[in-house]
């Protein structure tokens, strides 16, 4: 087995959190040699790591830097410590993630660094029972956030100018506040209505329009575990037009089609292509219209776990699904003059199908 090496903060790097199970805000060293795993941490973190880190050995950074100082190295740098560690563990060739710091790599003279073509931890894509429980907990956070949004929108007043007495910012703030109170962090929460909803990553701003679709997309991180949840609902406050009703029914049909196709051994690209084909058969074409993309121009879904977007994919790239994969299923349609619609749930891939992990029901008009 080839040696592996990471230098990163586990609070910001999913691979490091996966390897250690420990939240650390500053970069530290993790390595694996001959099947044994090690974490090298500062005095600030080393005692906590010895109690909590999921590694075979926790080493003190100070022990290496002190040795270097005794041998005449003034103010040893991270690269000095890392070279000493690799020398001591007789590592001359090591596998590093693709985001390994370039400047640090250049300082590791005499050590051959290579990055994998695929994922650094490909096993991350298949979720254990413990990981599944953590994702379910994160999904409950997301659902609570959506419930707050629905309560606010349902109770809002429709003004004479066709807008609600409610803004995207107010709804987003209420969502994020509820999730924070439950132990999560929600960033870039989407509450977008009217023409804003035609841009899938527009977070939304200003008063929300009555009788038009409002996309609510919530994807919080559970700060107790680092795992993400992800859910999208589209609602109309007031009466939806016939065009919106038809488009909503088509998006929901596309989602059900994807659910029916998902199982171990299926290619994620084939699932995506089936949804695209359905939309086209229903008359919803995708392409440039009026100088902007309209129709269905994103993937059907993506993996979710310690990253909000991770392997596998339900999109244009070929990807064989395995039992234990956890993916979103989020088809959408976006047309100026009608609005944007997206529905998203999370499922676990199983040998003979897919189990839906999301529990929040769908409703168009509220």
N, C-alpha and C positions, 0 to 999 in steps of 0.2 A: 504494500500500500504506500502510495506516494505521500510524503509529508505535506501538510496544509498549514497555511498561515493567514491570519487576519490582523489588521490593526484598525480599530474603529470604535466608535461609541455605540454601545448596545441600545441606548435610548433612541438613536437615529438610524441604526443599521439593523435590518431584520435578520440578516444572517448571523450577526454577532449575538443578538438576543436569542435566536434559535439555538445557538451553540452553547450558551451559558445559562440561559434562563434568569439572567440578572440584569436589572436596569442600572447602567452606569452612564452618567452624562458626558464624561470625557473619554477620548480614545484610549484603549489599552490593547495589550497583546494577547492573542489566543493562538495556540498552535497544536497540531496533532502530529505525533511521531510514533511510528510502529504501533498504531492502534491505541495509544494513550493520549488523552487530551490535557492541555495545560492552559491556565490563565495567569497572566502576569499583571499585577495591579499595584497601585500606589498604597502608601500607608493609610490613606483616607478610606480605601475600599477593601483592603486585603482581609481584615477580620470578618466583615460582613460576607465577603465572597466565600470564605472558608465554611461559613454556615449555609449559604444559599446557592452557590454556583453549581451548575450541573456539569462539572468537569472532574477528571480524575485527580488533578493536582492544582492547587493554587500556590503561586510563587510570588514572593515579594520583589517588586521592582527595585527597591532600595538595596537588596542584597547584591544585585548585579552592578548597579551604579557605584556602590561603595567599593566593590572589587576593582572596577575600572579606575576609580580615584586613587586607590592604593598603588596601582600600576602606572601612575603618572598621567592619566587622562584628566585634564582639567574640565570641570563642568560637563560630564558625560551627557551626550544627547541621546534621543530615542534610537537613532540609527546605530550608535555605539553599543547600546544595550542589546539591541536586536542582533547585531553581528556576533556579540559574545554568546548570546543564547543559542544561535544557530550553530556556532562553532562548538559549543559545549555538547550539544545534542547531535553533533556530526551530521548536520543537514547541509547539503551542497546544492540540492535542487528541491524546489517547493512550489506547490500549487497555491495561487492566490486568487481572490475574487477579482472580477473585471474592474471594480471601483477601488482597487488598492491604490494608496497614494503614490502618484508618479514620482514626486520628489524623493520620497523615502526609498522607492525601488531603485532609483539611480545611485543611492548611497550604499546599497548592499552589494558591494563589489565582491566577486568571487562566488556569489550565490545565483543560481539560475532560477528565475521566476517565470512561471507560465500561468496563464489563465485558461479555465475550461471553456470549451465552445458553448456548452449549455450552462445550466445552473451550478453554482458552487455547492449547494446542498440539494441535489435533485429530489431527495427523499422528502423535502419540505412540502412538495405538492400533494403527497398522500397523508391525510390527516389521521392522527391517532384518535382513540376514544376521548382521551383527555383534551386534545386540541378541539375536537368537535364540541365538547362542553363549553369551552372558552368562546368559540365562535357563536354558539347559541346565546350565551350571556351577552355578547356584544350586539347580537341581533335584537335582543330585548331592549337594549339601550336605544338602538335605532328606531324601533317600533314606538317606544315611548315618546321619542322626539316627534315622529309623524303624528301621533295622537294629539299632542299639544297643538300642532299646526292645524289639524282638522277641527279641533275645538274652536280655535280662534277664527278660522275662515267661516265655519258654520254659523258662528254668532255675530259675524260682521254685518254691517248695514250697507245696502246697495244705495249709492248716491245717485242723484238725478243725472250726473254726467256719465254714468255707466261704470264708474269705478267703485271699489269698496272703501270704507273708511279704515283701511288697513294697508300697511306697506309690506313689501318683501322684507325690509330690514327688521320690522317689528316681529314678524313671524320667525325669521331666522334667529333673532335674539332669544325668543322664547324657547325655540327648539334647543339651542345650544345651552341655555341656562338649565333646562330640565335634565339634559344629558350630563352636564357638569355636576348637578346635585346628586346624580346616581353613580358618579365615579368614572365618567367618560369624558373624552374631549372630542368635540365635533368641529372640524375646520372646513371652510369653503362649502358649507351647507347650501343647497340650491333651493330657492323658493322663487321661481320665475314664471311669470304669466304673460299673456298676450304674445306679441311678437318676440319678446325676450326668450320665451320658451322654445323658439325655433333654433336657438344656439344651445346645444346640449350641455355645455359647460358654463353657460352664463349663470351667475349666482342669483341675479335678480335685484332690481332696485326700484324704488318709487312705489306709488299706489298700485294695488293689484286690480285687474279688470274683472268686472262681473261678467258672467255668461261666456267666459273664455277659459280654456284649460290653464290650470296652474300646476306646474311640475314641482313636486317636493321630493328631493333626493338627499337622503341623510346617510352618512357613512362614518360613524364615530369609532374612535379607538377606546377600548376598555383599558384604563390606565393600570388596573390590577394585573393584567396579563399581557398587554400589548397587541391583542388580537382585534380585528376590525369586524364590524357589521356593515351591511349595505342594503338599503331598501329604497325603492322609488314608488310613489303613488302620484297619479294625476287626477285632479278633481276640478269641478266647475261649481262656483258659487252662483246659484241662479239656475237658468235653463240653458242647457247645451244646445247648439244648433244641430240640425240633422247631419251636417258634414262632420261635426265633432263626434256625434254618436256613432256614426259609421266608422270613423277612423279609430275610435276607442275600441269598438268591437273587433276590428281587424288586428289591432295591436295585441289585444287579449287572446285572440285566436292564434296569432303568431307565437305568443308565449306558451300557450297550451300545446301547440305543435312541437315546440322545442322540448317541453317536459316529456312528451310522449317518445321522442327520439333518443333521449339521454339514457345511456347505460354504459357499463364497462365495455371497452373494445370499439366503441363508435368513434369516428373522427369528428372532432369539434368543428372542423371546417364544413363537414357535410350537414351538421345541424344548422349552422349559420346559413348555408346556401339554401336549405329547405325553407327557412324563414324568408329570405330574400325572394325566392321563387313565389311563395304564397302572396307576399305583398304585391309583387308585379301582376300576378293573376287577378288580384282584387282591384287593379287599376292604379296602384300607387308606385309611380316610377321614381327612380332616384337619379339625380344628376344636377347639373347647373341649370338653374331657372332664375332669370332676372339677375344674373351675376353672382348668385350664391347657391351653395349646395342645399338641396331640399330632398325629402324622401327619407330613406333609411341609410345613413352613411357612417354608422359605427358598428362595432362588433355586437354580436348577440349576447356575449357574456365574457367573464374573466374569472380567474381564480381569486380567492380572497382568504386571507389568513393574517400573518404578521405584516404583510403589505396589503394595501387596499387593492392594488392590481398586481397579481402574480400569476405564475403558471398554475393550471393550463389556460388555454384560450378557446373561446367559441367565436372564431372570426375567420379571416382570410388565410391564416397560417394553419397548415396541417398539424394536428395534435391529437394523438390517440388517448382517449379518456380511460382512466383506471378507477377501480373501486377505491373509494376513500378520497377522491378529488372533491373539492368543494368549490362550486362555481356560482356566479350570478347568472340569471337569465333575464335580460333587459332589452327586449326589442323596443323600437320607438319609430315614430313617424313625425316629420317636421315640415310644415308648409306655411309660408307666409299667406295671410288671409284666413287661415283656419286656426293655426297655433301649433304647439308642440305637444306630443303625447309620449310618455314612456312608462312602462310598468316593469318593476324589478323585484324579483325574489331570489333567495339563495337556496341551492339544493346540494345534497351530497350524492355523488355518483355511486351507484351500487351495481352488483353483477347483473341484475335483471331490471334495472330502471333507475329512478332517482327519487330520493326522499326530500320533500320540501321542508326546509328548516324555518322559513318565515311563517308567521301565524296571522298577521294582520290582514283582514279582508279588504276587498276592493270595492269602491263605490265611486261612480262618476259624479253625479250631482249631489251636492250637500247644501 
